[in-house]
Amino acid sequence: MTDLVVYAVYYTAATDTYKAGYVWNNILVPSDGSPPTVEGSLSVQDAERKYPIGSTYTASAS
């Protein structure tokens, strides 16, 4: 059985409704796969569940 990894999906730029970094989804992805891409969004691995839907993700500068 393949382990699943949690990802938080967030907007990379502000929309008419949400600011950049707004987490709009959490998804489970097989550990041997990669999350699907969605235009205007990125995903970040979130095993500790720090970014529930409605929270804000701030990308690190590194």
N, CA and C of each residue as an Amber inpcrd file, in Angstrom:
protein
   186
   0.8440000  -1.1880000   0.0000000   0.0000000   0.0000000   0.0000000
   0.8870000   1.2490000   0.0000000   0.5380000   2.2180000  -0.8140000
   1.2880000   3.4620000  -0.9330000   0.8520000   4.4390000   0.1540000
   1.8220000   5.0460000   0.8170000   1.5090000   6.0740000   1.8060000
   0.9810000   7.3150000   1.0970000   0.1620000   8.0900000   1.8100000
  -0.3680000   9.3280000   1.2720000   0.2790000  10.5150000   1.9690000
   0.4570000  11.5920000   1.2270000   1.0670000  12.8180000   1.7290000
   0.0390000  13.9410000   1.5740000  -0.0800000  14.7830000   2.6150000
  -1.0080000  15.9130000   2.5780000  -0.3170000  17.1200000   1.9510000
  -1.0170000  17.7820000   1.0550000  -0.5470000  19.0350000   0.4580000
  -1.5980000  20.1100000   0.6690000  -1.1320000  21.3320000   0.9170000
  -2.0090000  22.4980000   0.9530000  -1.8710000  23.1980000  -0.3860000
  -2.9870000  23.5690000  -0.9920000  -2.9920000  24.2430000  -2.2950000
  -3.3680000  25.7050000  -2.0520000  -2.5240000  26.6200000  -2.5310000
  -2.7360000  28.0450000  -2.2600000  -2.5920000  28.8820000  -3.5360000
  -3.2180000  30.0700000  -3.5070000  -3.1120000  30.9970000  -4.6360000
  -1.7430000  31.6720000  -4.6270000  -1.1290000  31.7870000  -5.7890000
   0.1820000  32.4350000  -5.8950000   0.0650000  33.9470000  -6.0620000
  -1.0940000  34.4210000  -6.4680000  -1.3470000  35.8520000  -6.6250000
  -2.7640000  36.1370000  -6.1450000  -2.9950000  37.3560000  -5.7520000
  -4.3280000  37.7400000  -5.2840000  -5.3590000  37.5690000  -6.4010000
  -6.5570000  37.1960000  -6.0110000  -7.6870000  37.1130000  -6.9450000
  -8.6520000  38.2400000  -6.5810000  -9.7870000  38.2990000  -7.2360000
 -10.7980000  39.3020000  -6.8900000 -11.3380000  39.0840000  -5.4810000
 -11.2330000  37.8630000  -4.9880000 -11.8210000  37.4990000  -3.6930000
 -10.7960000  37.1920000  -2.6120000  -9.6490000  36.6280000  -2.9790000
  -8.6840000  36.1420000  -1.9890000  -7.3090000  36.7390000  -2.2060000
  -6.5650000  36.8910000  -1.1060000  -5.1970000  37.4020000  -1.2000000
  -4.2440000  36.2740000  -1.5740000  -3.0710000  36.6240000  -2.0520000
  -2.0450000  35.6360000  -2.3840000  -1.7050000  34.8420000  -1.1270000
  -1.5460000  33.5600000  -1.2870000  -1.2230000  32.6920000  -0.1700000
  -2.4300000  32.0350000   0.4700000  -3.6360000  32.4390000   0.0660000
  -4.8540000  31.8520000   0.6410000  -4.9160000  30.3620000   0.2940000
  -5.0420000  29.5210000   1.3130000  -5.1260000  28.0730000   1.1140000
  -6.5730000  27.7210000   0.7970000  -6.7910000  27.2010000  -0.4080000
  -8.1590000  26.9100000  -0.8400000  -8.4660000  25.4190000  -0.9150000
  -7.4640000  24.5740000  -0.6730000  -7.7280000  23.1350000  -0.6950000
  -6.6090000  22.3930000   0.0250000  -6.9340000  21.2350000   0.5570000
  -5.9610000  20.2730000   1.0710000  -6.2100000  18.9860000   0.3190000
  -5.1370000  18.3670000  -0.1670000  -5.2880000  17.1460000  -0.9520000
  -4.3460000  16.0610000  -0.4500000  -4.7060000  14.8240000  -0.7100000
  -3.8560000  13.6730000  -0.4100000  -3.2770000  13.1650000  -1.7150000
  -1.9700000  12.9430000  -1.7200000  -1.2650000  12.5000000  -2.9180000
  -0.4110000  11.2930000  -2.5410000  -0.3860000  10.2590000  -3.3640000
   0.5000000   9.1270000  -3.0720000   1.9430000   9.6100000  -2.9110000
   2.6590000   9.0240000  -1.9610000   4.0250000   9.4710000  -1.6770000
   4.9610000   9.3080000  -2.8720000   4.6040000   8.4410000  -3.8040000
   5.4360000   8.2570000  -4.9930000   4.9510000   9.1020000  -6.1720000
   4.0450000  10.0460000  -5.9170000   3.5090000  10.9060000  -6.9680000
   3.7720000  12.3650000  -6.6650000   3.1760000  13.2240000  -7.4580000
   3.2850000  14.6580000  -7.2190000   1.8870000  15.2550000  -7.3440000
   1.6400000  16.3640000  -6.6470000   0.3070000  16.9590000  -6.6850000
  -0.0080000  17.5010000  -8.0760000  -1.2920000  17.5120000  -8.4330000
  -1.6760000  18.0790000  -9.7280000  -1.4040000  19.5830000  -9.7350000
  -1.1570000  20.1220000 -10.9050000  -0.9400000  21.5610000 -11.0180000
  -2.2530000  22.2420000 -11.3900000  -2.4510000  23.4150000 -10.8130000
  -3.6330000  24.2260000 -11.0840000  -3.1340000  25.6270000 -11.3960000
  -3.5290000  26.1740000 -12.5240000  -3.0750000  27.5050000 -12.9180000
  -3.3790000  28.5250000 -11.8270000  -2.3720000  29.3160000 -11.4640000
  -2.5360000  30.3550000 -10.4540000  -2.3740000  29.8560000  -9.0310000
  -2.0210000  28.5800000  -8.8820000  -1.8610000  27.9920000  -7.5490000
  -0.6080000  27.1350000  -7.4920000  -0.1250000  26.9410000  -6.2770000
   0.9660000  26.0080000  -6.0040000   0.5680000  25.1450000  -4.8250000
   1.2860000  24.0600000  -4.6400000   1.0280000  23.1550000  -3.5230000
   2.2810000  23.0660000  -2.6710000   2.0710000  22.9110000  -1.3690000
   3.1760000  22.7340000  -0.4420000   2.8540000  21.5310000   0.4330000
   3.8550000  20.6790000   0.6430000   3.6540000  19.5170000   1.4920000
   3.3290000  19.9970000   2.9030000   2.3170000  19.4040000   3.5200000
   1.8170000  19.8800000   4.8050000   1.5040000  18.7160000   5.7430000
   2.5140000  17.9000000   6.0150000   2.3290000  16.7130000   6.8580000
   1.8480000  17.0720000   8.2630000   2.2310000  18.2350000   8.7630000
   1.8380000  18.6460000  10.1120000   0.4960000  19.3730000  10.1390000
  -0.1210000  19.5410000   8.9720000  -1.4330000  20.1980000   8.8460000
  -1.4410000  21.6060000   9.4410000  -0.3990000  22.3680000   9.1100000
  -0.3040000  23.7560000   9.5600000  -1.1810000  24.6890000   8.7290000
  -1.5940000  24.2370000   7.5350000  -2.3030000  25.1090000   6.6030000
  -3.6650000  24.5350000   6.2130000  -4.6480000  24.6390000   7.1030000
  -5.9940000  24.1920000   6.7340000  -6.6180000  25.1650000   5.7370000
  -7.6720000  24.7480000   5.0950000  -8.3860000  25.6280000   4.1640000
  -8.7840000  26.9010000   4.9040000  -8.5380000  28.0430000   4.2650000
  -8.8610000  29.3400000   4.8490000  -7.6740000  30.0060000   5.5200000
  -6.5830000  29.2750000   5.7100000  -5.3910000  29.8730000   6.3050000
  -4.5510000  30.5210000   5.2080000  -3.4390000  31.1140000   5.6050000
  -2.5490000  31.7640000   4.6450000  -1.1750000  31.1090000   4.6930000
  -0.6820000  30.7430000   3.5240000   0.6650000  30.1940000   3.3960000
   1.5840000  31.2930000   2.8810000   2.7170000  31.4810000   3.5520000
   3.7220000  32.4390000   3.1000000   4.9500000  31.6500000   2.6840000
   5.2800000  31.7270000   1.4220000   6.4370000  30.9930000   0.8940000
   7.7090000  31.5580000   1.5090000   8.6630000  30.6910000   1.7850000
   9.9380000  31.1540000   2.3450000  10.7520000  31.8330000   1.2550000
  11.6390000  32.6880000   1.6720000  12.4520000  33.4470000   0.7210000
  13.6040000  32.6300000   0.1630000  13.8840000  31.4760000   0.7310000
  15.0190000  30.6980000   0.2530000  14.6970000  29.8600000  -0.9470000
